[in-house]
Amino acid sequence: MARAGGADREAGRLVIGRPMISRRGALALGFAAAAASPVRAQTPLRIVSVGSSLTEIVYALGAENLLAGVDSTSLFPAAARALPQVGYMRALSAEGVLALKPTLIMATTAAGPAATLDQLRSTGIEVLVLPDHYDYDSVIGKIAAVGKVTGKTAEAEAMIVLVTRQTVEAMGGIEAILDQPALRRTPAGRNGKVLQFDTLLLLGFGPRTPQAATELAAALHPEIARAR
């Protein structure tokens, strides 16, 4: 789970999203979603994936048919090794990438050199660079962004729920999380009052935002909901 200090507290309850994302993670997710949202021409997607984590996510979402090539660190799943290679992620060659005729180059902040990425952008090809921090929030942000650009949003949401569940279980469950000193001292921690929400609903700021506000308000203040 994300950092314990990032939990929201209101009316004596601890609000935990699925997943719970820190402020930095929320900003990273918003940045990734915004970067992934431009309207593309109606041409088939040809994605060059630079970064093993991104390639693995593409396969896990069932969007591998969109891959035109990968970098040399993309070794899992094994099928990725059969795709055209563009070399090591930190030593990319613009010519090698352009030879695959991509319509989208998807990389993490670990990719480079920067001059090569700038050269690729100058050709008019979209280059989507996702934050690659070594934390839970980064994983969730990458899954959401890859799901958006590949048209696999529903699959990405399901994967996020699964990853979150596995992470919670690995940490010993909700009880173990609430037992952390930072949370144990809060009213929510002392009373064991936990609300779980889909973070994509809470932080997506899309057409479901009114629904998110209504559901959160009703959960935090049930007396208001009953009065309606």
Backbone bond lengths (Angstrom), bond angles and torsions (degrees), N, CA, C in turn:
res aa  C-N    CA-C-N  psi(-1)  N-CA   C-N-CA  omega(-1)  CA-C   N-CA-C  phi
1 M - - - 1.448 - - 1.520 109.67 -
2 A 1.320 116.24 159.62 1.451 119.58 178.80 1.508 109.74 -67.80
3 R 1.320 116.00 174.68 1.451 121.80 -174.92 1.522 111.28 -53.13
4 A 1.327 115.04 138.78 1.456 119.93 -175.32 1.509 111.40 -61.88
5 G 1.330 116.95 -34.71 1.452 120.21 -177.61 1.501 113.03 -67.44
6 G 1.339 118.00 -9.29 1.450 119.89 -177.05 1.512 113.57 -88.09
7 A 1.358 117.53 1.69 1.448 120.04 -179.32 1.515 109.63 -69.87
8 D 1.334 116.90 146.21 1.450 122.28 177.63 1.514 108.44 -90.21
9 R 1.326 117.35 140.17 1.455 120.98 179.46 1.523 108.18 -125.94
10 E 1.315 115.81 127.11 1.459 120.24 176.00 1.509 107.52 -156.17
11 A 1.317 115.31 138.77 1.468 121.85 178.02 1.519 110.79 54.65
12 G 1.346 117.60 35.52 1.454 120.97 175.93 1.499 114.20 72.88
13 R 1.321 117.72 18.12 1.454 120.40 -179.20 1.520 109.18 -121.58
14 L 1.303 114.48 153.11 1.458 120.73 174.56 1.511 107.65 -103.93
15 V 1.318 116.47 121.43 1.457 120.94 -178.77 1.516 108.42 -96.86
16 I 1.314 116.52 114.32 1.462 121.29 179.52 1.512 108.39 -115.12
17 G 1.300 115.91 119.38 1.461 119.58 177.57 1.503 110.14 -80.30
18 R 1.309 116.04 170.94 1.460 120.96 172.44 1.509 107.60 -115.53
19 P 1.342 119.62 91.13 1.445 128.58 1.63 1.512 111.77 -89.47
20 M 1.370 117.64 169.69 1.454 122.02 173.59 1.519 107.80 -88.83
21 I 1.307 117.89 119.14 1.453 122.35 -172.64 1.513 110.04 -113.16
22 S 1.294 116.75 134.71 1.453 121.23 178.08 1.514 110.24 -70.30
23 R 1.356 115.89 170.62 1.464 119.60 -179.97 1.517 110.72 -58.24
24 R 1.368 116.98 -42.80 1.462 118.78 179.39 1.518 110.87 -64.25
25 G 1.352 115.60 -39.23 1.449 118.65 179.37 1.514 112.19 -65.56
26 A 1.347 115.84 -38.98 1.460 119.62 178.82 1.512 110.64 -63.41
27 L 1.329 116.55 -42.07 1.463 120.06 178.18 1.510 111.10 -64.56
28 A 1.352 115.51 -40.93 1.466 119.28 179.49 1.520 110.56 -64.37
29 L 1.347 116.17 -41.24 1.455 119.95 178.68 1.518 110.75 -64.72
30 G 1.347 116.95 -41.61 1.459 119.63 178.21 1.508 111.66 -63.90
31 F 1.329 116.38 -40.02 1.461 120.67 178.58 1.518 110.34 -63.61
32 A 1.336 115.79 -44.97 1.453 119.57 -178.31 1.519 110.96 -64.60
33 A 1.346 116.55 -41.87 1.461 119.58 -179.72 1.518 111.21 -65.77
34 A 1.338 116.10 -40.26 1.460 119.32 179.22 1.515 110.74 -65.39
35 A 1.333 115.93 -39.56 1.462 119.69 -179.11 1.519 111.51 -70.79
36 A 1.329 115.87 -23.78 1.456 119.02 -176.45 1.516 113.11 -90.85
37 S 1.339 118.27 0.90 1.449 120.50 -168.67 1.522 118.01 -101.85
38 P 1.349 121.51 -1.84 1.457 118.50 -179.94 1.529 111.75 -59.13
39 V 1.334 115.63 146.99 1.453 120.46 178.09 1.528 108.79 -75.54
40 R 1.322 116.77 122.82 1.457 121.09 -178.32 1.525 109.79 -97.32
41 A 1.285 114.71 156.31 1.455 120.04 174.77 1.518 109.09 -61.91
42 Q 1.314 115.75 154.26 1.455 120.27 -177.97 1.526 110.70 -76.96
43 T 1.307 115.86 63.80 1.462 122.25 176.41 1.514 107.39 -122.02
44 P 1.328 117.43 150.27 1.466 119.72 -179.56 1.525 110.82 -59.31
45 L 1.315 115.29 138.08 1.458 119.95 177.60 1.525 110.17 -70.45
46 R 1.315 115.42 133.64 1.458 122.21 170.86 1.532 106.17 -128.41
47 I 1.319 114.56 105.08 1.455 120.28 -172.16 1.525 110.90 -101.59
48 V 1.308 115.53 130.98 1.459 120.95 166.52 1.522 106.33 -101.30
49 S 1.316 116.86 118.24 1.458 122.70 -177.20 1.521 109.72 -100.43
50 V 1.320 115.50 120.31 1.471 121.21 -178.63 1.524 108.28 -113.78
51 G 1.306 116.17 99.16 1.461 121.60 -177.47 1.513 110.05 135.25
52 S 1.311 116.45 125.13 1.465 120.18 -175.56 1.526 112.49 -59.71
53 S 1.331 117.18 -37.66 1.463 119.23 -178.08 1.523 111.38 -65.13
54 L 1.334 116.98 -39.94 1.461 120.23 179.73 1.525 110.85 -66.39
55 T 1.321 116.01 -43.22 1.465 119.87 179.48 1.520 110.57 -62.05
56 E 1.307 116.50 -42.76 1.467 120.20 179.44 1.520 110.67 -62.50
57 I 1.325 117.45 -40.15 1.465 120.77 178.63 1.519 110.61 -64.33
58 V 1.334 116.98 -43.29 1.468 120.44 179.08 1.525 110.04 -56.29
59 Y 1.321 117.37 -46.18 1.470 120.86 179.07 1.525 111.33 -65.82
60 A 1.318 116.90 -42.38 1.460 120.17 -178.44 1.524 111.74 -63.12
61 L 1.336 116.46 -29.94 1.468 120.63 179.24 1.527 112.08 -84.55
62 G 1.324 117.01 -6.75 1.468 120.17 -179.65 1.511 113.50 78.92
63 A 1.337 117.27 27.90 1.467 121.62 -178.02 1.526 111.67 -111.78
64 E 1.319 117.59 20.40 1.469 120.62 -175.84 1.517 113.55 -63.36
65 N 1.337 117.04 -20.67 1.469 119.67 178.37 1.527 111.95 -66.14
66 L 1.322 117.45 -14.21 1.466 121.53 179.95 1.525 112.40 -87.96
67 L 1.329 117.77 -7.86 1.456 121.38 -175.74 1.526 111.49 -79.98
68 A 1.327 114.77 126.16 1.466 120.51 174.49 1.519 110.84 -96.09
69 G 1.336 116.38 -21.17 1.452 120.56 -179.75 1.514 110.48 -179.53
70 V 1.329 115.18 167.05 1.464 121.34 -179.14 1.523 109.02 -140.65
71 D 1.337 115.28 170.48 1.456 119.13 176.15 1.527 110.13 -89.55
72 S 1.326 116.31 174.17 1.468 120.17 -173.08 1.524 113.58 -73.17
73 T 1.344 118.64 -11.49 1.463 119.78 177.33 1.527 111.73 -85.46
74 S 1.319 117.25 -8.18 1.468 121.39 -177.79 1.529 109.45 -82.93
75 L 1.313 114.99 84.37 1.463 121.34 -175.65 1.521 113.28 -105.36
76 F 1.317 117.39 -7.13 1.464 120.94 -179.48 1.522 109.39 -133.23
77 P 1.332 115.40 135.43 1.456 128.28 -3.41 1.530 111.63 -70.24
78 A 1.311 115.59 172.47 1.466 120.38 -174.69 1.522 112.10 -58.68
79 A 1.334 116.95 -30.89 1.466 120.58 -178.98 1.522 111.49 -60.23
80 A 1.328 117.75 -27.25 1.470 121.05 -178.57 1.521 111.49 -65.27
81 R 1.334 117.29 -25.54 1.455 120.66 -177.22 1.528 111.96 -70.06
82 A 1.329 115.57 -18.35 1.465 119.22 -179.33 1.522 112.53 -85.83
83 L 1.323 117.48 -7.49 1.458 120.88 -179.17 1.524 110.97 -80.37
84 P 1.319 117.50 156.54 1.473 120.37 175.23 1.529 110.85 -55.51
85 Q 1.330 115.97 141.15 1.454 121.93 -176.43 1.532 110.72 -104.99
86 V 1.345 114.91 145.71 1.468 119.60 176.36 1.524 111.76 -112.62
87 G 1.331 116.22 10.78 1.453 120.07 177.55 1.510 113.25 94.98
88 Y 1.334 114.95 -170.23 1.458 121.02 -177.18 1.521 110.16 -73.47
89 M 1.317 116.12 139.45 1.464 122.05 -172.36 1.530 113.73 -60.19
90 R 1.324 118.38 -28.80 1.467 120.79 -179.01 1.525 112.93 -92.00
91 A 1.339 116.48 -2.11 1.465 120.23 -178.38 1.522 110.27 -135.31
92 L 1.331 115.02 50.96 1.465 120.43 -176.56 1.522 111.46 -70.44
93 S 1.320 113.99 149.23 1.459 121.56 173.89 1.520 107.95 -113.55
94 A 1.312 116.71 126.96 1.462 119.72 -179.48 1.516 111.14 -58.81
95 E 1.317 116.40 -40.16 1.466 120.11 -178.46 1.525 111.15 -62.58
96 G 1.334 116.12 -41.70 1.458 119.61 -179.48 1.515 112.66 -65.00
97 V 1.316 116.15 -38.21 1.463 120.05 179.13 1.518 110.54 -71.28
98 L 1.321 117.33 -45.47 1.465 121.13 -177.62 1.523 112.14 -65.23
99 A 1.330 117.30 -26.21 1.464 120.57 179.66 1.521 112.01 -61.88
100 L 1.327 117.15 -22.48 1.470 121.08 -179.61 1.523 112.29 -88.00
101 K 1.331 117.04 0.03 1.467 122.82 177.75 1.535 112.85 52.49
102 P 1.332 116.86 53.14 1.472 119.24 179.75 1.525 111.77 -75.06
103 T 1.317 115.53 153.77 1.459 120.79 169.54 1.522 110.45 -103.37
104 L 1.324 116.26 -13.29 1.466 122.09 178.20 1.518 109.19 -148.74
105 I 1.316 115.97 129.34 1.462 121.43 173.81 1.518 106.47 -109.68
106 M 1.312 114.97 120.25 1.459 121.15 -175.77 1.528 108.27 -113.92
107 A 1.326 116.70 120.64 1.457 120.88 -176.14 1.512 110.11 -141.29
108 T 1.333 115.25 170.84 1.458 120.41 173.48 1.524 108.48 -105.95
109 T 1.320 115.41 174.18 1.455 120.40 -179.73 1.527 111.83 -67.43
110 A 1.326 117.68 -8.39 1.468 120.69 177.25 1.525 111.52 -82.17
111 A 1.319 117.99 -11.07 1.464 121.49 -176.62 1.523 111.41 -79.19
112 G 1.310 115.36 156.42 1.458 119.75 179.05 1.521 111.27 178.56
113 P 1.317 117.28 -170.61 1.469 125.63 3.13 1.535 112.46 -73.35
114 A 1.320 115.73 163.20 1.459 120.99 -177.06 1.518 111.99 -59.32
115 A 1.340 116.88 -35.56 1.464 120.41 -179.18 1.521 110.92 -62.93
116 T 1.329 116.51 -36.26 1.468 119.88 178.58 1.515 111.07 -67.59
117 L 1.323 116.69 -41.91 1.463 119.89 178.39 1.524 110.47 -63.66
118 D 1.317 116.79 -39.65 1.466 120.29 177.10 1.525 110.83 -63.65
119 Q 1.320 116.34 -39.59 1.462 120.16 178.73 1.514 111.07 -64.27
120 L 1.318 116.53 -40.03 1.461 120.72 178.19 1.523 110.91 -65.35
121 R 1.326 116.96 -40.86 1.467 119.99 177.81 1.526 111.08 -62.82
122 S 1.317 116.02 -36.19 1.467 119.74 -176.78 1.521 112.43 -65.25
123 T 1.333 117.49 -16.84 1.468 120.49 178.78 1.529 111.76 -81.01
124 G 1.347 116.31 -10.33 1.457 120.10 -178.42 1.513 113.45 96.30
125 I 1.325 117.48 -4.92 1.461 120.96 177.45 1.525 108.50 -76.80
126 E 1.323 115.86 136.93 1.462 119.29 179.45 1.530 110.46 -69.71
127 V 1.317 115.92 131.19 1.460 122.22 176.71 1.520 107.30 -119.04
128 L 1.312 115.89 112.73 1.465 121.98 -179.48 1.523 108.47 -103.08
129 V 1.325 116.40 114.14 1.462 121.70 -179.90 1.519 108.43 -109.67
130 L 1.321 116.25 120.44 1.456 122.02 -176.91 1.524 111.11 -104.45
131 P 1.321 117.42 140.32 1.473 120.78 177.61 1.524 110.41 -57.41
132 D 1.310 116.35 138.60 1.463 120.93 -177.13 1.518 110.14 -127.45
133 H 1.328 116.38 60.89 1.454 120.59 175.92 1.533 108.17 -79.65
134 Y 1.297 115.85 151.38 1.458 119.60 -177.69 1.524 110.48 -88.02
135 D 1.324 114.75 65.02 1.452 119.25 178.53 1.525 109.56 -149.41
136 Y 1.314 114.38 174.70 1.459 121.60 -175.13 1.526 112.05 -64.75
137 D 1.320 115.86 -40.24 1.458 120.09 -178.82 1.524 111.65 -59.06
138 S 1.328 116.62 -38.69 1.453 120.77 -179.50 1.516 111.06 -63.97
139 V 1.317 116.55 -39.82 1.472 120.77 178.53 1.525 110.07 -59.96
140 I 1.333 116.02 -47.45 1.458 120.43 -178.46 1.528 110.88 -64.51
141 G 1.329 116.45 -41.86 1.461 119.89 179.33 1.512 112.36 -61.68
142 K 1.325 116.87 -40.85 1.462 120.10 179.92 1.522 111.52 -67.90
143 I 1.315 117.10 -41.34 1.472 119.58 178.22 1.523 110.63 -60.49
144 A 1.324 116.76 -46.07 1.460 120.78 -178.78 1.524 111.27 -63.49
145 A 1.325 117.56 -43.47 1.460 120.86 -177.74 1.520 111.70 -68.29
146 V 1.328 117.35 -43.05 1.470 120.25 178.90 1.527 110.03 -64.80
147 G 1.317 116.50 -39.57 1.462 119.28 177.35 1.510 111.89 -61.03
148 K 1.339 117.11 -37.34 1.459 120.87 -178.57 1.521 111.61 -68.86
149 V 1.335 117.50 -46.86 1.468 119.40 -175.28 1.523 112.25 -72.90
150 T 1.343 117.21 -24.27 1.458 119.80 -179.28 1.531 112.68 -95.07
151 G 1.327 117.26 -0.78 1.456 119.91 -178.27 1.515 113.07 74.65
152 K 1.328 116.64 23.84 1.463 121.61 -178.09 1.534 110.11 -116.32
153 T 1.318 115.81 45.84 1.460 120.04 -176.05 1.523 112.25 -61.95
154 A 1.324 117.53 -44.32 1.469 120.32 -179.35 1.516 111.00 -62.80
155 E 1.335 116.19 -42.40 1.458 120.16 178.58 1.524 111.06 -64.06
156 A 1.340 116.14 -37.89 1.464 120.14 179.20 1.522 110.84 -65.48
157 E 1.324 116.98 -41.65 1.463 120.05 178.95 1.521 110.39 -61.91
158 A 1.338 116.13 -41.76 1.464 119.75 178.94 1.524 110.75 -64.05
159 M 1.331 116.48 -39.57 1.460 120.20 179.43 1.523 110.79 -65.80
160 I 1.328 116.93 -39.53 1.468 120.47 179.18 1.521 110.42 -62.46
161 V 1.322 116.92 -42.49 1.466 120.33 177.84 1.523 110.10 -61.08
162 L 1.340 116.76 -43.52 1.459 120.78 -179.67 1.523 111.29 -64.43
163 V 1.331 116.04 -46.16 1.465 119.80 179.80 1.521 110.66 -61.84
164 T 1.319 116.68 -40.84 1.458 120.77 179.67 1.518 110.81 -63.93
165 R 1.333 116.49 -43.98 1.466 120.52 179.85 1.528 110.21 -61.51
166 Q 1.329 115.85 -44.50 1.460 119.72 179.44 1.521 111.35 -63.20
167 T 1.338 116.39 -37.98 1.460 119.94 179.72 1.524 111.26 -67.75
168 V 1.329 116.06 -42.95 1.461 119.84 178.09 1.523 110.32 -61.36
169 E 1.332 116.52 -43.75 1.464 120.51 179.27 1.521 110.82 -62.90
170 A 1.330 116.03 -40.09 1.466 119.58 -179.87 1.518 111.54 -64.59
171 M 1.335 116.26 -28.52 1.476 120.69 -179.76 1.518 111.70 -87.80
172 G 1.339 116.82 -0.06 1.459 120.04 177.35 1.505 115.37 99.02
173 G 1.330 117.32 9.73 1.456 120.66 178.22 1.519 113.14 91.82
174 I 1.336 115.24 174.86 1.462 121.21 -178.53 1.532 111.27 -58.31
175 E 1.346 116.07 -38.71 1.462 119.20 -178.07 1.528 110.74 -61.47
176 A 1.341 115.94 -42.08 1.467 119.29 179.95 1.527 111.20 -66.98
177 I 1.324 115.93 -36.18 1.468 119.28 178.77 1.529 109.88 -66.34
178 L 1.330 116.76 -43.91 1.464 120.08 179.02 1.527 112.14 -66.75
179 D 1.329 116.35 -19.65 1.458 120.32 -179.38 1.523 112.85 -80.82
180 Q 1.340 116.41 -4.95 1.450 119.17 177.10 1.527 109.08 -66.05
181 P 1.339 117.47 138.53 1.472 120.62 -175.17 1.526 114.06 -50.43
182 A 1.345 116.50 -40.92 1.464 119.32 -176.52 1.519 112.04 -64.09
183 L 1.329 116.69 -30.77 1.463 120.42 -179.30 1.514 112.20 -95.06
184 R 1.317 116.47 -30.26 1.461 120.01 -176.97 1.523 111.74 -61.78
185 R 1.327 117.55 -28.44 1.466 120.86 -177.78 1.525 113.00 -82.55
186 T 1.333 117.58 -9.31 1.461 119.97 -179.17 1.527 110.17 -82.82
187 P 1.340 117.57 158.35 1.475 119.50 175.80 1.527 111.83 -57.55
188 A 1.330 116.48 -39.06 1.467 119.56 179.71 1.514 110.43 -64.00
189 G 1.338 116.65 -43.36 1.453 120.01 -179.56 1.521 111.82 -65.08
190 R 1.337 116.67 -42.57 1.469 120.26 -179.34 1.525 111.39 -64.58
191 N 1.337 116.42 -36.66 1.466 120.49 -176.30 1.524 113.58 -96.38
192 G 1.336 116.16 -4.16 1.468 119.70 178.87 1.510 113.40 63.94
193 K 1.331 116.29 32.60 1.466 119.96 -179.35 1.523 109.25 -94.24
194 V 1.307 116.17 109.29 1.465 121.61 -175.14 1.519 109.80 -127.42
195 L 1.310 115.73 131.91 1.458 121.93 173.17 1.524 107.87 -115.00
196 Q 1.306 116.90 133.76 1.453 120.53 178.65 1.519 109.64 -113.43
197 F 1.336 114.84 130.53 1.454 121.22 179.32 1.523 109.99 -133.51
198 D 1.316 115.41 153.56 1.446 121.83 173.34 1.520 107.89 -71.14
199 T 1.343 116.99 117.65 1.459 119.70 -176.63 1.521 111.90 -65.98
200 L 1.323 117.98 -30.22 1.459 119.35 177.24 1.525 110.49 -64.70
201 L 1.330 116.27 -28.96 1.463 119.96 175.46 1.524 109.85 -73.51
202 L 1.342 116.72 -43.39 1.460 120.39 -176.40 1.523 112.65 -73.24
203 L 1.336 117.20 -37.45 1.462 120.84 -172.68 1.525 114.17 -108.95
204 G 1.329 117.05 -0.02 1.464 118.90 -176.54 1.516 113.83 -70.17
205 F 1.351 117.44 -29.46 1.466 122.46 -179.39 1.521 111.67 49.24
206 G 1.328 114.46 45.63 1.456 121.61 176.51 1.510 109.36 -113.51
207 P 1.333 117.82 -154.79 1.465 121.32 -177.57 1.522 113.78 -64.79
208 R 1.348 117.58 -15.52 1.468 119.83 179.21 1.526 112.93 -90.17
209 T 1.325 118.03 6.05 1.459 120.73 -177.66 1.532 112.56 -58.44
210 P 1.336 120.24 -45.34 1.470 119.03 176.55 1.522 112.53 -58.76
211 Q 1.343 116.43 -38.62 1.458 120.34 177.34 1.524 110.49 -62.15
212 A 1.339 116.02 -43.14 1.461 120.29 -179.54 1.524 110.78 -62.00
213 A 1.340 116.68 -44.86 1.459 120.56 -179.38 1.520 111.04 -63.12
214 T 1.337 116.48 -41.32 1.464 120.85 -178.84 1.526 110.93 -66.03
215 E 1.332 116.99 -44.72 1.460 120.75 -177.67 1.532 111.14 -68.15
216 L 1.334 116.72 -40.39 1.456 119.57 179.70 1.525 110.69 -66.57
217 A 1.338 116.60 -42.88 1.464 120.01 179.11 1.526 111.13 -62.72
218 A 1.324 116.79 -40.53 1.462 120.45 -179.89 1.522 111.46 -66.97
219 A 1.339 116.44 -36.15 1.461 120.06 -179.81 1.523 111.51 -71.95
220 L 1.330 116.69 -38.34 1.460 120.81 -178.94 1.524 112.07 -78.20
221 H 1.340 116.34 -31.99 1.469 121.13 -176.77 1.533 109.51 -131.85
222 P 1.325 117.50 70.39 1.472 120.18 -177.33 1.520 113.42 -59.42
223 E 1.341 116.67 -25.13 1.464 119.02 -179.67 1.525 110.97 -65.32
224 I 1.331 116.98 -31.05 1.462 120.80 178.03 1.520 109.65 -70.83
225 A 1.338 115.57 -42.58 1.462 119.54 179.86 1.522 110.92 -63.12
226 R 1.331 117.03 -38.66 1.476 119.37 179.88 1.504 112.19 -69.75
227 A 1.328 116.81 -26.71 1.460 120.09 -177.16 1.514 112.18 -76.12
228 R 1.344 117.63 -16.32 1.455 120.15 -177.37 1.516 111.98 -76.49
